[in-house]
Amino acid sequence: MDLCGVELAGPILNGSGTFDAIAARRAFGDSLLDEFPFDLFVSKTITVAPRQGNPPPRLWEAPAGLINSIGLPNKGLQGFLADDLPQLAELPVPLCVSVMGFTHDELAELVEAVAARDEVDLIELNFSCPNVESGTVMGADPVETAAAVERLRPLTSKPLIVKLTPNATDPAAVAAAGEREGADAVSLINTLRGMALAPGTSRPWLGAGTGGVSGPAVRAVALAQVADVAGRVRIPVIGMGGVQTGGHAADFLAAGATCVAVGTESFRDPAAGRRVGAELAAILRHERGFSPSAPSAPAAL
Ligand SMILES: Cc1cc2nc3c(=O)[nH]c(=O)nc-3n(C[C@H](O)[C@H](O)[C@H](O)COP(=O)(O)O)c2cc1C
């Protein structure tokens, strides 16, 4: 199948920040490459400057999900290009690099530097952060999103994916604004803002106070937002949020997504992406009569 002109063997990718392919290769060796769980790999979000991330604790396990306040620890742009990118380029699937900037200049620096590297096939713009110049979360506001994409679009011909935040009044309006300014695809949902209290206290558990909710708890919200967004844009939609099975992935495709990402589930089972992909392929072949990697092929029943 094709995503923004990039050939993929199937529709399953990882949610940014939920699968550390470099650590997984250290743990599993080259067998990771032989049985890679995803059809496209999305890097952890990088920023211009290195970041330590948020103070601990950074994770809270909710009844049907996770609240994280990891805070985007990363080596920064130069560290990523020097250390991580060569290793990610050895993965047997196309590569998408996720970037986040706190100003338009930072975003432009990231997009230009990443786009200049042949190893990179697509770029995801993680807009779940405030523009420090305006104070508005870029992906929460159509005007902010439009301004950022307008600035970035001329910098590269590589596909630009806008990752939408669910913490917006109207994510579909944000998606439409990104499309108008030339985004090639949108992905959603990122985590929903949430909080947990330390047991028996009135203090927040997470070091950052609040965090992002992910996992099965957010799946119904994600499905509704994916359906809304797919109804408003013509560009491909990448759906995610609580996907644990091929059936869940099939639901996102039915709601209008072109591809589906597996996120939190990979913490429980690092091979979840491969299982979800196999289950999805079986469902599409046997129940819905088409195969995602060969949409025009007759049903193999
Ligand atoms: C521990 C953790 C770290 C994450 N880091 C990032 C990140 O760096 N960039 C990003 O765009 N999304 C990040 N996300 C959000 C996921 O990519 C995904 O959008 C979200 O978790 C919903 O999917 P899921 O319910 O399948 O996990 C992170 C999520 C988790 C749980």
The ligand as a MOL file (V3000), in Angstrom:
LIG
                    3D

  0  0  0     0  0            999 V3000
M  V30 BEGIN CTAB
M  V30 COUNTS 31 33 0 0 0
M  V30 BEGIN ATOM
M  V30 1 C 5.0110 6.6460 27.2120 0
M  V30 2 C 4.4670 7.3900 26.0310 0
M  V30 3 C 5.2980 8.2560 25.3260 0
M  V30 4 C 4.8110 8.9630 24.2250 0
M  V30 5 N 5.6550 9.7990 23.5340 0
M  V30 6 C 5.1860 10.4690 22.4420 0
M  V30 7 C 6.0550 11.2700 21.6680 0
M  V30 8 O 7.2530 11.3970 21.9190 0
M  V30 9 N 5.5220 11.9350 20.6070 0
M  V30 10 C 4.1990 11.8110 20.2270 0
M  V30 11 O 3.7740 12.4200 19.2380 0
M  V30 12 N 3.3670 11.0050 20.9430 0
M  V30 13 C 3.8290 10.3420 22.0160 0
M  V30 14 N 2.9860 9.5100 22.7140 0
M  V30 15 C 1.5730 9.3510 22.2580 0
M  V30 16 C 1.4100 8.1000 21.3770 0
M  V30 17 O 2.2020 8.1560 20.2150 0
M  V30 18 C -0.0820 7.9250 20.9530 0
M  V30 19 O -0.4740 9.0450 20.2000 0
M  V30 20 C -1.0240 7.7980 22.1610 0
M  V30 21 O -0.4080 7.1130 23.2240 0
M  V30 22 C -2.3480 7.0960 21.8000 0
M  V30 23 O -2.1320 5.7740 21.3380 0
M  V30 24 P -2.1520 4.4730 22.3340 0
M  V30 25 O -3.3880 4.6080 23.1810 0
M  V30 26 O -2.1820 3.2880 21.4160 0
M  V30 27 O -0.9180 4.5450 23.1520 0
M  V30 28 C 3.4600 8.7870 23.8180 0
M  V30 29 C 2.6300 7.9100 24.5300 0
M  V30 30 C 3.1190 7.2000 25.6190 0
M  V30 31 C 2.2010 6.2560 26.3350 0
M  V30 END ATOM
M  V30 BEGIN BOND
M  V30 1 1 1 2
M  V30 2 1 2 3
M  V30 3 2 2 30
M  V30 4 2 3 4
M  V30 5 1 4 5
M  V30 6 1 4 28
M  V30 7 2 5 6
M  V30 8 1 6 7
M  V30 9 1 6 13
M  V30 10 2 7 8
M  V30 11 1 7 9
M  V30 12 1 9 10
M  V30 13 2 10 11
M  V30 14 1 10 12
M  V30 15 2 12 13
M  V30 16 1 13 14
M  V30 17 1 14 15
M  V30 18 1 14 28
M  V30 19 1 15 16
M  V30 20 1 16 17
M  V30 21 1 16 18
M  V30 22 1 18 19
M  V30 23 1 18 20
M  V30 24 1 20 21
M  V30 25 1 20 22
M  V30 26 1 22 23
M  V30 27 1 23 24
M  V30 28 2 24 25
M  V30 29 1 24 26
M  V30 30 1 24 27
M  V30 31 2 28 29
M  V30 32 1 29 30
M  V30 33 1 30 31
M  V30 END BOND
M  V30 END CTAB
M  END
